[in-house]
């Protein structure tokens, strides 16, 4: 899938370890890439909540919660941030006013 370079605020929730506030590096219709300050093993399930701002949705800000599974973990950068790729298994809109679906929101973001 095509990846879109999007820096979006994100909250990553892990059952046993609480939640982490971060920012996405890129997003696709099938997944998301973000950095954390710790490593998460591949295969770990997580919830990722993203906020798409009005300039992407062309309406109000839209929050989307993804159920995802970590599929790749990159070596830490010198700043100790660990790159994490997670594949989307399901998603739901937490607030939607005009955005038909996630893929539409991504495509609008690229057009702007």
Secondary structure, DSSP 8 states (H G I E B T S, - for coil): ---B----EEEEEETTTEEEEEEEEEEETTEEEEEESS---TT-EEEEEEEE-HHHHSSS-EEEEEEEEEEEE----TT--EEEEEEEEEEEEEE-SS---HHHHHHHHHH-
